[in-house]
Amino acid sequence: MVEHLAESENLNSNAAEDATLEWGTQFGSYRFGLNQFSSNQFSSNLDHSEDALMPELVAYVDGGCLGNPGPSGIGVVISGCASGPVKIAKWIGHQDNNVAEYAALMEALQYALSLKAGKLHVFSDSQVVVRQMTGEYECRSPRLYSLHWTCRKLARALKFSISHVPREENAEANRLAQSALRKRRATGVRLQTSDLSP
């Protein structure tokens, strides 16, 4: 079942940036940059004219860690881009699994917004993330709240939906996350497919 986020939430425009900074301070080893989407620029950077919008993007996201918490990485596969599928693998430091899953979702959202996508459908094997993002579960965890809030804020800037998939149907994103763990690449490096040989 595909769930769409309600657009009726009334959220303070500075809160996404504040939550991101708070999260970066709290976890230290990996910060999610929203510099291109700062509170003053968020709306103006998103051109919603029909000519500027990309068609619908589809993303498979996964986060993983060795131990929980432990060394963590994310994997994202985005299809629907004019240049072909985009594969992202990032090392995100020492985190727990749910933080890594949210980090992968945030990466997909930020990438879609940077392309001025009109729609993004995300597939994730994390029931916690999917159910919190659809509102089925309430996010009560202090360590996840700012990530959850920031993802919802970003998701409201486009037509967003998210669905749960079994782990075996999310194998490519999982492989990318595991590759990031193994290679421990610097934050922000996008790995080419040729760099990911087993």
C-alpha positions as a Python dict, from the first residue, in 0.01 Angstrom:
ca = {
    (1, 'M'): (0, 0, 0),
    (2, 'V'): (138, 340, -96),
    (3, 'E'): (95, 613, 162),
    (4, 'H'): (123, 986, 92),
    (5, 'L'): (224, 1237, 356),
    (6, 'A'): (-37, 1489, 451),
    (7, 'E'): (49, 1840, 341),
    (8, 'S'): (-153, 1999, 620),
    (9, 'E'): (122, 1990, 882),
    (10, 'N'): (209, 2334, 1010),
    (11, 'L'): (584, 2331, 1077),
    (12, 'N'): (819, 2616, 1160),
    (13, 'S'): (1048, 2688, 862),
    (14, 'N'): (1358, 2722, 1080),
    (15, 'A'): (1305, 2389, 1253),
    (16, 'A'): (1449, 2169, 974),
    (17, 'E'): (1777, 2354, 986),
    (18, 'D'): (1777, 2361, 1367),
    (19, 'A'): (1696, 1990, 1387),
    (20, 'T'): (1976, 1909, 1143),
    (21, 'L'): (2227, 2115, 1338),
    (22, 'E'): (2109, 1957, 1664),
    (23, 'W'): (2144, 1610, 1516),
    (24, 'G'): (2492, 1690, 1385),
    (25, 'T'): (2597, 1817, 1725),
    (26, 'Q'): (2449, 1519, 1905),
    (27, 'F'): (2599, 1252, 1680),
    (28, 'G'): (2907, 1447, 1570),
    (29, 'S'): (3059, 1200, 1326),
    (30, 'Y'): (2814, 1263, 1041),
    (31, 'R'): (2615, 1578, 967),
    (32, 'F'): (2339, 1599, 714),
    (33, 'G'): (2383, 1922, 524),
    (34, 'L'): (2075, 2119, 436),
    (35, 'N'): (2278, 2418, 327),
    (36, 'Q'): (2105, 2433, -9),
    (37, 'F'): (1774, 2413, 175),
    (38, 'S'): (1832, 2658, 459),
    (39, 'S'): (1528, 2818, 616),
    (40, 'N'): (1555, 3136, 409),
    (41, 'Q'): (1618, 2959, 81),
    (42, 'F'): (1411, 2641, 111),
    (43, 'S'): (1106, 2762, -78),
    (44, 'S'): (1291, 2978, -329),
    (45, 'N'): (1524, 2694, -435),
    (46, 'L'): (1232, 2476, -536),
    (47, 'D'): (1095, 2581, -874),
    (48, 'H'): (756, 2415, -908),
    (49, 'S'): (690, 2516, -1268),
    (50, 'E'): (600, 2219, -1488),
    (51, 'D'): (895, 2278, -1724),
    (52, 'A'): (1153, 2257, -1444),
    (53, 'L'): (1022, 1941, -1276),
    (54, 'M'): (1175, 1599, -1335),
    (55, 'P'): (941, 1307, -1386),
    (56, 'E'): (871, 1073, -1100),
    (57, 'L'): (1177, 931, -928),
    (58, 'V'): (1185, 598, -749),
    (59, 'A'): (1437, 530, -474),
    (60, 'Y'): (1538, 218, -288),
    (61, 'V'): (1707, 310, 40),
    (62, 'D'): (1887, 114, 309),
    (63, 'G'): (2103, 184, 610),
    (64, 'G'): (2313, -66, 794),
    (65, 'C'): (2561, -97, 1074),
    (66, 'L'): (2807, -351, 1210),
    (67, 'G'): (2674, -390, 1561),
    (68, 'N'): (2390, -176, 1686),
    (69, 'P'): (2522, 88, 1731),
    (70, 'G'): (2836, 50, 1527),
    (71, 'P'): (3012, 161, 1209),
    (72, 'S'): (2735, 258, 965),
    (73, 'G'): (2672, 318, 599),
    (74, 'I'): (2384, 400, 367),
    (75, 'G'): (2289, 285, 20),
    (76, 'V'): (2049, 460, -217),
    (77, 'V'): (1944, 362, -571),
    (78, 'I'): (1743, 627, -758),
    (79, 'S'): (1583, 554, -1095),
    (80, 'G'): (1399, 792, -1325),
    (81, 'C'): (1689, 1035, -1371),
    (82, 'A'): (1761, 1150, -1726),
    (83, 'S'): (2122, 1029, -1698),
    (84, 'G'): (2022, 683, -1577),
    (85, 'P'): (2011, 522, -1234),
    (86, 'V'): (2205, 692, -954),
    (87, 'K'): (2375, 477, -691),
    (88, 'I'): (2497, 634, -369),
    (89, 'A'): (2703, 467, -95),
    (90, 'K'): (2816, 669, 206),
    (91, 'W'): (2997, 599, 529),
    (92, 'I'): (2813, 781, 810),
    (93, 'G'): (3024, 703, 1114),
    (94, 'H'): (2917, 524, 1432),
    (95, 'Q'): (2534, 513, 1445),
    (96, 'D'): (2251, 274, 1521),
    (97, 'N'): (2047, 98, 1253),
    (98, 'N'): (1739, 323, 1271),
    (99, 'V'): (1953, 637, 1237),
    (100, 'A'): (2122, 480, 933),
    (101, 'E'): (1782, 400, 778),
    (102, 'Y'): (1668, 762, 825),
    (103, 'A'): (2001, 887, 687),
    (104, 'A'): (1940, 686, 369),
    (105, 'L'): (1589, 831, 335),
    (106, 'M'): (1721, 1183, 387),
    (107, 'E'): (1985, 1130, 119),
    (108, 'A'): (1717, 1023, -130),
    (109, 'L'): (1497, 1321, -43),
    (110, 'Q'): (1782, 1571, -75),
    (111, 'Y'): (1892, 1422, -407),
    (112, 'A'): (1536, 1435, -546),
    (113, 'L'): (1499, 1797, -437),
    (114, 'S'): (1834, 1890, -591),
    (115, 'L'): (1698, 1759, -923),
    (116, 'K'): (1370, 1947, -874),
    (117, 'A'): (1176, 1623, -890),
    (118, 'G'): (800, 1650, -885),
    (119, 'K'): (747, 1306, -728),
    (120, 'L'): (950, 1063, -526),
    (121, 'H'): (842, 716, -426),
    (122, 'V'): (1070, 544, -176),
    (123, 'F'): (1099, 174, -103),
    (124, 'S'): (1256, 79, 231),
    (125, 'D'): (1292, -245, 422),
    (126, 'S'): (1271, -57, 754),
    (127, 'Q'): (924, -97, 899),
    (128, 'V'): (1004, 163, 1165),
    (129, 'V'): (1090, 433, 910),
    (130, 'V'): (801, 349, 676),
    (131, 'R'): (543, 338, 954),
    (132, 'Q'): (670, 657, 1118),
    (133, 'M'): (679, 844, 787),
    (134, 'T'): (324, 737, 701),
    (135, 'G'): (198, 827, 1048),
    (136, 'E'): (107, 472, 1145),
    (137, 'Y'): (368, 491, 1425),
    (138, 'E'): (443, 801, 1626),
    (139, 'C'): (811, 893, 1648),
    (140, 'R'): (888, 919, 2019),
    (141, 'S'): (1259, 846, 2015),
    (142, 'P'): (1468, 1154, 2101),
    (143, 'R'): (1753, 1029, 1881),
    (144, 'L'): (1523, 984, 1579),
    (145, 'Y'): (1285, 1275, 1625),
    (146, 'S'): (1490, 1544, 1448),
    (147, 'L'): (1572, 1309, 1159),
    (148, 'H'): (1208, 1209, 1126),
    (149, 'W'): (1094, 1571, 1140),
    (150, 'T'): (1351, 1683, 884),
    (151, 'C'): (1258, 1401, 645),
    (152, 'R'): (890, 1494, 671),
    (153, 'K'): (975, 1860, 609),
    (154, 'L'): (1176, 1772, 297),
    (155, 'A'): (907, 1529, 178),
    (156, 'R'): (642, 1802, 185),
    (157, 'A'): (831, 1989, -89),
    (158, 'L'): (730, 1727, -347),
    (159, 'K'): (473, 1455, -401),
    (160, 'F'): (619, 1191, -173),
    (161, 'S'): (518, 835, -96),
    (162, 'I'): (689, 548, 82),
    (163, 'S'): (632, 172, 89),
    (164, 'H'): (780, -119, 276),
    (165, 'V'): (955, -392, 76),
    (166, 'P'): (1104, -718, 199),
    (167, 'R'): (1481, -710, 245),
    (168, 'E'): (1540, -937, -55),
    (169, 'E'): (1368, -681, -282),
    (170, 'N'): (1601, -410, -151),
    (171, 'A'): (1923, -600, -226),
    (172, 'E'): (2098, -333, -435),
    (173, 'A'): (2058, -58, -172),
    (174, 'N'): (2169, -304, 95),
    (175, 'R'): (2477, -396, -112),
    (176, 'L'): (2566, -27, -144),
    (177, 'A'): (2528, 30, 232),
    (178, 'Q'): (2746, -273, 305),
    (179, 'S'): (3001, -155, 47),
    (180, 'A'): (3021, 183, 223),
    (181, 'L'): (3083, 0, 549),
    (182, 'R'): (3359, -210, 398),
    (183, 'K'): (3533, 68, 211),
    (184, 'R'): (3474, 336, 476),
    (185, 'R'): (3469, 607, 216),
    (186, 'A'): (3472, 973, 318),
    (187, 'T'): (3133, 1136, 374),
    (188, 'G'): (2978, 1268, 55),
    (189, 'V'): (3167, 1050, -194),
    (190, 'R'): (2940, 898, -455),
    (191, 'L'): (3078, 565, -565),
    (192, 'Q'): (3065, 464, -929),
    (193, 'T'): (2930, 119, -1013),
    (194, 'S'): (3281, 11, -1115),
    (195, 'D'): (3407, 97, -763),
    (196, 'L'): (3164, -148, -604),
    (197, 'S'): (3293, -482, -726),
    (198, 'P'): (3253, -749, -456),
}
